[in-house]
């Protein structure tokens, strides 16, 4: 099983570029479009564990 990397970025183009790069390196990419969505994914007891995070530092609402 590949390690999971959570990508949180409000810019769809940047999110897609990071997702492609992560997948090419052999990891599973999970993407969200906000800091709130990232937090929800991280605390979801039903979701698989996240091994690493890539966070945008400037997003509306909750940011990196």
Secondary structure, 3 states (H helix, E strand, C coil): CCCEEEEECCCHHHHHHHHHHHHHCCCEEEEECCHHHHHHHHHCCCCCCCCEEEECCCCCCCCC
